């Protein structure tokens, strides 16, 4: 009996080993056939990179150095051009027994892949995390995606961009009031802020909540306007309404914070496990889904009663209309979304509508604090555009183009170039047939089913596609790792965002159709600047996001400056007694540490600072600065 068990076990192990190496050999042969350079990576390295890494590094460096890098999460953000330079190519493969992955920072390859939607569809398996509440415009393909895109794109227009502009200004005032607190304006400075990432998240959620869904979400110092629709008061309340244990805003915040936990643990475990993280996560998810179900029911009643759409984007109304607003004859002619898909799309619009924008704003403010000369240049442009006028009087149609063409727009573009919300865009070769690409003058045939990672963060720092010079900050051969908004004023254009796509299908998939950058700025070659992706599957809300960020930076820097906090090295009293040279040296310490902190950003849904990492800052009235008005600080 024991011998039989031992023989069976040995046979199973032998078969597993044989299958492992056979699959490895098969995939290596496939990789060679493409003609692209490739790495062979070890599966056991991938499964526990943090555990195995110290032991792997005991081996000779040539064995593991670059292979280990490409298995590290966000390796392209943390290591820059290192892997591509080592291989001497902008496109390469990694090969294991179970998959082959392509990575590219070649602008031509990226542009062609994004334009050929049928040949290179989105790798929706990589987005399963975002379909937990229902399939949506981000997690579907083919005809299903067309339906979702048609329903969701209707709200993204210039009229609603104007609403967004006004609301972003209003919410920025609320954020500043909250950050300054009682007496802060009199003192001319906030206390040291360590919650900037959270504050920008709240700001962005409040904007998309109102403009996108008609929900007036409040800052702690605010009260609900008297004319608010009674049905919507509960969503913006600072206290949990009847039937809920936390507020709507808290349910969204906590759901996003624990989204991996929600994916890994089923509800029955979260509900009954005797751990704080489980009860915290279950409460967040249960409350969020209950809020969304109630919201859906309210909107369904409006649609069935034929009530008109409220001012703003009314995303939930548009989603609900696709099911509950159709007559019987219309339902027979066209498909609509089901309830799960309505909730799934609402979730994506909330996530995409606030997390990506909030993180970019957070990084932009931090970079402006690190780079005082750039901050002063931005303030000069704000002064030129608006003087001391009340932001509530600013006019979207009159001002937005000038703002996006100023240093405000340049700073946002540069932040998106260095720290795109999504560092890579996953595509896949269509299962129906192999596809051909041209990379650096050579033709390569990619096998059907091959996963293709378009490395946004890499191509946006690739010296092949961006004019560059040696870094004045670090002495590096290029300055593409530096925050330099001035690069957007260069006149050497290598491409244009307006060129026609001869390989596109010519279909209008809705959403904003213009350029991601001002026409007066440097125009990167297509495929080299893709913070919002490109082609038919580009971000629906990119115009809205750019409008929000231009508005908030203009409001903040019209009357205030942002400085890095130096509490770690000196008290306020000690700073007060320092001469200019000593303050300069002190600020350089804060600059160095802040830059290191930003370099530690990682991705879960989007690129951001995780694990309590933060860049401490203070917001001060202009004229009250201790550091950033020093012209010798760059």
C-alpha positions in Angstrom: 0.0 0.0 0.0 2.7 2.5 1.0 4.7 1.5 -2.1 1.7 2.2 -4.3 1.2 5.6 -2.7 4.9 6.4 -3.0 4.9 5.3 -6.6 1.8 7.4 -7.4 3.2 10.5 -5.7 6.6 10.1 -7.5 4.8 9.7 -10.8 2.7 12.9 -10.1 5.8 14.8 -9.2 7.7 13.6 -12.2 4.8 14.5 -14.5 4.5 18.0 -12.9 8.3 18.6 -13.4 8.1 17.3 -16.9 5.1 19.5 -17.7 6.8 22.5 -16.1 9.9 22.2 -18.2 8.0 21.3 -21.4 5.9 24.4 -21.0 8.9 26.5 -20.4 10.6 25.1 -23.5 7.5 25.7 -25.6 7.2 29.3 -24.5 10.9 30.0 -25.1 10.5 28.7 -28.7 7.4 30.9 -29.2 9.4 33.9 -27.8 12.3 33.2 -30.1 10.0 33.1 -33.1 8.8 36.7 -32.5 12.4 38.0 -33.0 12.1 40.1 -29.9 14.6 40.0 -27.0 13.4 38.1 -24.0 14.1 37.2 -20.4 13.5 33.8 -18.9 12.0 34.3 -15.4 11.5 31.8 -12.6 8.0 31.2 -11.4 9.0 30.6 -7.8 10.7 34.1 -7.9 7.4 35.6 -9.0 5.2 33.9 -6.4 7.1 35.4 -3.5 9.2 38.2 -4.7 9.5 39.9 -1.3 10.3 36.6 0.5 12.8 35.3 -2.0 14.5 38.5 -3.0 17.1 38.6 -0.2 18.0 34.9 -0.8 18.1 35.3 -4.6 20.5 38.2 -4.2 23.1 35.9 -2.7 23.6 34.4 -6.2 25.9 36.1 -8.7 24.4 39.4 -9.7 24.4 38.6 -13.4 21.9 35.8 -12.7 19.2 37.9 -11.0 19.8 41.6 -11.5 17.4 42.5 -14.3 15.2 39.4 -14.1 14.4 40.4 -10.5 13.7 43.9 -11.5 11.0 43.1 -14.0 9.2 40.9 -11.4 9.1 43.7 -8.9 5.7 45.6 -8.8 6.0 49.0 -10.4 9.5 48.3 -11.6 9.3 50.7 -14.5 8.4 53.6 -12.1 11.1 52.8 -9.6 13.9 51.9 -12.0 13.3 54.1 -15.0 15.1 53.2 -18.2 17.4 50.7 -16.5 16.0 47.4 -18.0 15.4 48.8 -21.5 18.9 50.2 -21.6 20.4 46.9 -20.5 18.6 45.0 -23.3 19.2 47.8 -25.8 15.6 47.7 -27.0 12.3 49.4 -26.3 10.3 46.2 -26.6 11.0 42.9 -24.9 9.4 39.7 -23.6 9.5 37.8 -20.3 9.0 34.1 -20.5 7.9 31.6 -17.8 6.2 28.2 -18.1 2.8 29.7 -17.7 2.8 32.9 -19.8 4.7 35.3 -22.1 4.5 39.0 -21.5 5.5 41.8 -23.8 6.7 45.1 -22.4 7.1 48.1 -24.7 8.1 51.8 -24.4 8.2 52.2 -28.2 5.8 55.1 -29.1 5.2 53.7 -32.6 4.2 50.3 -31.2 2.0 51.8 -28.5 0.3 54.1 -31.0 -0.5 51.3 -33.4 -1.7 48.9 -30.7 -4.1 51.5 -29.2 -5.6 52.4 -32.6 -6.2 48.7 -33.5 -8.9 47.9 -31.0 -10.1 44.7 -32.6 -6.6 43.3 -33.1 -5.4 44.4 -29.7 -8.3 44.5 -27.3 -8.0 45.4 -23.6 -6.7 42.6 -21.5 -9.9 42.6 -19.4 -8.7 39.7 -17.2 -6.3 42.2 -15.6 -9.3 44.3 -14.6 -11.2 41.7 -12.7 -10.6 43.7 -9.5 -12.8 46.5 -10.9 -15.8 44.2 -11.9 -16.5 43.1 -8.3 -19.7 45.2 -8.2 -20.7 44.5 -11.8 -19.3 44.6 -15.3 -18.7 48.0 -16.6 -17.2 50.1 -19.4 -13.6 49.4 -18.1 -14.0 45.6 -17.8 -15.8 44.7 -21.0 -14.9 44.3 -24.7 -16.5 44.0 -28.1 -20.2 44.6 -28.5 -20.8 44.6 -24.7 -18.2 47.4 -24.3 -19.9 49.4 -27.1 -23.1 49.4 -25.2 -21.4 50.4 -21.9 -19.5 53.1 -23.8 -22.6 54.5 -25.5 -24.5 54.8 -22.2 -21.6 56.3 -20.1 -20.2 58.7 -22.7 -23.3 60.8 -23.1 -22.5 62.9 -20.0 -19.0 63.9 -21.0 -19.4 67.1 -22.9 -18.3 70.8 -22.7 -21.5 71.8 -20.8 -20.7 69.5 -18.0 -17.0 70.5 -18.1 -18.2 74.0 -17.3 -20.2 72.7 -14.3 -17.1 70.8 -13.2 -15.0 74.0 -13.4 -17.4 75.9 -11.1 -17.7 73.0 -8.6 -13.9 72.4 -8.5 -13.5 76.1 -7.5 -16.2 75.7 -4.8 -14.7 72.6 -3.4 -11.2 74.0 -3.3 -12.5 76.8 -1.1 -14.0 74.2 1.2 -10.7 72.3 1.3 -8.7 75.4 2.1 -11.1 76.4 4.9 -10.8 72.9 6.4 -7.0 72.9 6.2 -6.6 76.4 7.7 -9.1 75.7 10.4 -10.0 78.3 13.1 -7.5 81.1 13.2 -5.4 79.7 10.4 -6.1 82.6 8.0 -5.2 85.1 10.7 -1.9 83.4 11.3 -1.3 83.2 7.5 -0.4 79.5 7.6 -1.8 76.1 8.1 -0.4 73.6 10.6 1.9 71.0 9.1 -0.3 68.9 6.8 0.4 65.2 6.7 -2.9 64.2 5.1 -2.6 65.9 1.7 -3.3 62.6 -0.1 -6.5 62.1 1.9 -7.5 65.8 1.5 -7.2 65.7 -2.3 -9.2 62.5 -2.3 -12.0 64.1 -0.4 -11.9 67.2 -2.7 -12.1 65.0 -5.8 -14.9 62.8 -4.4 -16.9 65.9 -3.5 -16.5 67.2 -7.0 -17.5 64.0 -8.9 -20.2 63.4 -6.3 -22.0 66.7 -7.1 -21.2 67.1 -10.8 -21.5 63.4 -11.7 -24.2 62.3 -9.4 -25.9 65.4 -8.0 -24.8 64.5 -4.4 -23.7 67.5 -2.2 -20.9 66.0 -0.1 -19.7 68.2 2.7 -16.5 69.2 4.4 -16.7 69.0 8.2 -17.1 72.7 8.5 -20.0 72.9 6.1 -23.8 72.6 6.3 -26.2 71.1 3.8 -27.7 73.8 1.5 -31.4 74.3 2.2 -32.5 73.7 -1.4 -30.9 70.2 -1.5 -33.2 67.5 -2.8 -34.5 65.7 0.3 -33.9 62.4 -1.3 -30.2 63.2 -1.7 -29.5 64.7 1.7 -28.6 61.3 3.3 -25.7 60.8 0.8 -24.0 64.0 1.9 -24.8 64.0 5.5 -21.9 64.1 8.0 -23.8 61.6 10.2 -24.9 58.2 9.1 -28.6 58.2 8.0 -31.1 55.7 9.3 -30.3 52.2 8.2 -26.5 52.9 7.8 -23.6 52.7 10.2 -21.3 55.0 8.3 -21.7 57.9 5.9 -21.7 57.5 2.1 -18.4 59.3 1.8 -16.8 57.0 4.4 -18.2 53.9 2.7 -16.6 55.0 -0.6 -13.3 55.8 1.1 -13.1 52.6 3.1 -14.2 50.4 0.1 -11.4 51.8 -2.0 -8.9 51.4 0.9 -9.8 47.8 1.4 -10.5 46.8 -2.2 -8.0 44.0 -2.3 -9.4 42.6 0.9 -12.9 42.7 -0.6 -11.6 40.8 -3.6 -9.8 38.1 -1.6 -12.3 37.4 1.2 -16.0 36.4 0.5 -18.7 38.3 2.4 -19.5 35.4 4.8 -15.9 35.4 6.1 -15.6 39.1 6.4 -18.8 39.1 8.4 -17.8 36.5 10.8 -14.0 36.6 11.2 -13.1 38.0 14.6 -10.6 40.6 13.3 -10.9 44.3 13.1 -9.9 44.5 9.4 -12.7 42.0 8.5 -15.5 43.9 10.3 -14.1 47.2 9.0 -14.1 46.0 5.4 -17.5 44.3 5.6 -19.1 47.4 7.1 -17.7 49.5 4.3 -18.8 47.2 1.5 -22.3 46.5 2.9 -22.9 50.2 3.4 -21.6 51.2 0.0 -23.8 48.6 -1.8 -26.8 49.6 0.3 -26.3 53.3 -0.6 -26.0 52.4 -4.3 -29.0 50.2 -4.3 -31.1 53.0 -2.7 -29.7 55.5 -5.2 -30.5 53.2 -8.1 -34.1 52.7 -6.9 -34.6 56.5 -6.5 -33.3 57.1 -10.0 -35.4 54.3 -11.4 -38.6 55.9 -10.0 -37.5 59.2 -11.6 -37.0 57.5 -15.0 -40.2 55.6 -14.9 -42.1 58.8 -13.9 -40.5 60.7 -16.8 -38.8 63.2 -14.6 -36.3 65.5 -16.3 -32.5 65.1 -15.8 -31.1 67.4 -13.2 -28.3 69.9 -13.9 -24.9 68.3 -14.3 -23.7 65.0 -15.7 -26.3 62.9 -13.8 -24.3 59.8 -14.5 -26.5 57.5 -12.4 -29.6 58.9 -14.2 -28.0 58.1 -17.6 -27.2 54.6 -16.5 -30.6 54.0 -15.0 -32.3 55.5 -18.1 -30.8 52.7 -20.2 -33.0 50.2 -18.4 -35.8 51.9 -16.6 -36.4 54.8 -19.0 -37.2 52.7 -22.1 -40.6 52.1 -23.4 -41.6 48.4 -24.1 -41.0 49.0 -27.9 -37.6 50.5 -27.2 -36.6 47.6 -24.9 -37.5 45.2 -27.8 -35.2 47.1 -30.2 -32.1 47.7 -28.0 -30.3 46.1 -25.1 -29.9 47.9 -21.8 -27.7 47.5 -18.7 -28.9 45.3 -15.8 -28.8 46.5 -12.2 -25.4 45.0 -11.5 -23.9 46.7 -14.6 -25.5 50.0 -13.5 -23.9 49.8 -10.1 -20.6 48.5 -11.6 -20.4 51.5 -14.0 -21.3 53.9 -11.1 -18.4 52.5 -9.1 -16.0 52.9 -12.0 -17.1 56.5 -12.5 -16.6 57.2 -8.9 -13.2 55.6 -8.8 -11.9 57.0 -12.1 -13.6 60.3 -11.4 -11.8 61.0 -8.2 -8.9 58.7 -7.4 -6.9 59.4 -10.5 -7.5 63.1 -10.4 -6.8 63.3 -6.6 -3.5 61.5 -6.9 -2.3 63.6 -9.8 -3.3 66.8 -7.8 -1.5 65.4 -4.7 1.7 64.8 -6.7 1.5 68.2 -8.5 1.2 70.1 -5.2 4.1 68.1 -3.7 6.3 68.7 -6.8 5.5 72.5 -6.7 6.6 72.6 -3.0 9.8 70.7 -4.0 10.4 73.1 -6.9 9.9 76.7 -5.6 11.1 78.4 -8.9 8.4 76.5 -10.8 5.8 77.5 -8.2 6.7 81.1 -8.5 6.4 80.9 -12.3 2.9 79.3 -11.9 1.8 82.1 -9.5 3.0 84.7 -12.1 0.7 83.2 -14.7 -2.2 83.0 -12.3 -1.7 86.6 -11.4 -1.6 87.5 -15.1 -4.8 85.6 -15.8 -6.9 86.5 -12.7 -5.3 89.2 -10.6 -7.1 89.3 -7.3 -10.5 88.6 -8.7 -12.9 86.3 -6.8 -12.6 82.7 -8.2 -16.4 82.4 -8.1 -16.5 85.0 -10.9 -14.1 83.1 -13.2 -15.7 82.1 -16.5 -15.0 78.6 -17.9 -15.4 79.5 -21.6 -13.3 82.7 -21.3 -10.5 81.3 -19.1 -10.0 77.5 -19.6 -8.0 77.6 -22.8 -5.6 80.3 -21.4 -5.2 78.3 -18.2 -4.3 75.0 -20.0 -1.8 77.0 -22.2 -0.2 78.6 -19.1 2.2 77.3 -16.5 -0.8 75.8 -14.7 -1.4 73.5 -17.6 2.3 72.8 -18.1 2.6 71.7 -14.4 -0.3 69.3 -14.8 1.1 67.9 -18.0 4.5 67.4 -16.4 3.0 65.7 -13.4 1.1 63.3 -15.6 4.2 62.6 -17.6 6.3 61.7 -14.6 3.6 60.0 -12.5 0.7 58.8 -14.7 -2.2 57.5 -12.7 -1.8 54.1 -14.4 1.8 53.2 -15.1 1.0 50.5 -17.7 -1.9 49.7 -20.0 -2.6 46.0 -20.5 -3.6 44.8 -24.0 -3.7 41.4 -25.5 -3.3 40.1 -29.0 -6.7 39.0 -30.4 -7.4 35.3 -29.9 -8.6 35.1 -33.5 -5.2 35.6 -35.1 -1.5 36.5 -34.8 -0.7 40.2 -35.3 2.3 42.0 -36.8 4.1 45.1 -35.3 7.0 47.1 -36.4 9.5 48.0 -33.7 12.6 50.1 -34.4 12.4 49.3 -38.1 12.0 45.5 -37.7 8.8 43.5 -38.2 7.7 41.0 -35.6 4.8 38.6 -35.5 3.1 38.4 -32.1 1.2 35.1 -31.3 -2.5 35.3 -30.6 -3.3 35.6 -26.9 0.1 37.4 -26.0 -0.3 39.8 -23.2 1.1 43.3 -24.1 2.0 45.8 -21.5 2.2 49.4 -22.8 4.5 51.1 -20.4 3.1 54.6 -20.0 5.6 55.6 -17.3 8.5 54.4 -19.4 7.6 55.8 -22.8 7.0 59.2 -21.2 10.6 59.2 -20.1 12.1 57.7 -23.2 14.8 59.9 -24.6 14.1 58.5 -28.1 10.8 60.4 -28.2 11.4 63.5 -25.9 13.9 66.3 -26.5 16.3 66.2 -23.5 19.6 67.4 -22.1 21.7 66.4 -19.2 20.0 67.0 -15.8 21.0 70.2 -14.0 19.5 68.7 -10.8 21.2 65.3 -10.7 23.9 65.3 -13.4 22.2 62.4 -15.1 22.6 62.0 -18.9 18.9 63.1 -19.4 16.6 65.4 -17.5 13.5 63.2 -18.2 13.3 62.1 -14.6 13.1 65.7 -13.5 10.0 67.8 -12.9 10.5 70.5 -15.6 7.2 72.0 -16.8 9.3 74.3 -19.0 9.9 71.4 -21.4 6.3 71.9 -22.6 7.3 75.3 -24.1 9.8 73.7 -26.5 9.1 74.4 -30.1 10.7 71.2 -31.5 7.6 69.1 -32.3 8.1 65.5 -33.2 4.5 64.7 -33.8 1.0 65.9 -33.4 -2.0 64.7 -31.6 -4.2 65.8 -34.5 -2.8 63.3 -37.1 -5.3 61.0 -38.6 -5.3 57.4 -37.7 -5.3 55.4 -40.9 -5.8 52.2 -39.0 -8.7 53.3 -36.8 -12.2 52.1 -37.5 -13.6 55.6 -37.9 -16.4 55.0 -35.3 -17.2 57.8 -32.8 -17.2 56.1 -29.4 -18.2 59.3 -27.5 -16.3 61.4 -25.0 -13.9 64.3 -25.6 -12.2 64.1 -29.0 -9.6 66.8 -28.6 -5.9 66.8 -27.6 -4.8 66.0 -24.1 -2.5 69.1 -24.2 -2.8 72.7 -25.3 -2.2 73.4 -29.0 0.4 76.0 -28.0 2.5 73.5 -26.1 5.1 71.0 -27.3 3.2 68.1 -29.0 4.8 64.7 -28.3 4.9 62.1 -31.0 1.8 59.9 -30.8 2.2 57.1 -28.4 4.8 58.8 -26.2 2.4 60.6 -23.9 -0.5 58.4 -22.8 -1.6 59.3 -19.3 -5.2 58.8 -20.4 -4.4 56.0 -22.8 -5.1 56.6 -26.5 -7.4 55.5 -29.3 -11.1 54.3 -28.9 -10.5 53.1 -25.3 -8.9 56.3 -24.1 -10.2 57.8 -20.8 -13.8 59.2 -21.1 -13.2 61.7 -18.4 -9.8 63.2 -19.4 -11.3 66.6 -20.3 -13.1 66.8 -17.0 -10.0 65.8 -15.1 -7.9 68.5 -16.8 -10.5 71.1 -16.1 -10.7 70.1 -12.4 -6.9 70.2 -11.9 -6.5 73.6 -13.7 -9.2 75.1 -11.5 -7.9 73.8 -8.2 -4.2 74.9 -8.8 -5.3 78.3 -9.9 -7.5 78.8 -6.8 -4.8 77.6 -4.4 -1.8 79.5 -5.9 -3.7 82.8 -6.5 -3.5 83.6 -2.8 -1.3 81.0 -1.3 2.1 79.2 -1.6 2.8 75.6 -0.6 6.0 74.9 1.3 7.6 71.6 2.5 7.3 71.3 6.3 10.7 71.2 8.0 9.5 70.1 11.5 11.8 67.1 11.4 14.9 69.3 11.5 13.9 72.6 13.1 11.2 74.2 15.1 9.3 77.3 14.0 11.3 79.4 16.4 14.6 78.0 15.1 13.6 78.7 11.5 12.6 82.3 12.5 16.2 82.9 13.8 17.9 81.5 10.7 19.5 83.7 8.0 18.6 83.1 4.3 21.6 80.7 3.7 20.7 78.5 6.7 17.0 78.4 5.6 18.1 77.4 2.1 20.2 74.5 3.4 17.4 73.4 5.6 14.9 73.4 2.8 17.3 71.4 0.6 17.0 68.6 3.2 13.3 68.7 3.0 13.4 68.7 -0.8 15.7 65.6 -0.9 13.5 63.7 1.5 10.3 64.6 -0.3 11.6 63.5 -3.7 12.7 60.2 -2.2 9.2 59.7 -0.8 7.5 60.4 -4.1 9.8 57.9 -5.7 8.3 55.2 -3.4 4.8 55.5 -4.9 3.2 52.2 -5.8 0.1 51.0 -7.5 -3.0 49.2 -6.3 -5.7 50.8 -8.4 -3.6 53.8 -9.3 -0.1 55.2 -8.6 -0.1 56.8 -5.1 1.7 56.8 -1.8 0.7 53.8 0.3 1.5 52.6 3.8 1.3 55.9 5.6 4.0 57.5 3.4 3.5 61.3 2.9 5.1 64.5 2.0 4.4 67.0 4.9 3.6 70.5 3.7 2.2 73.8 4.9 0.0 76.2 2.9 0.8 79.8 3.6 -0.5 83.2 2.5 1.6 84.7 -0.2 4.0 87.2 1.4 4.2 85.0 4.5 6.5 82.4 3.0 9.6 81.2 4.9 11.3 79.4 2.0 9.7 79.3 -1.5 10.0 83.1 -2.2 13.8 82.8 -2.0 14.9 83.3 -5.6 18.1 81.3 -5.0 16.0 78.2 -4.3 15.3 76.2 -7.5 
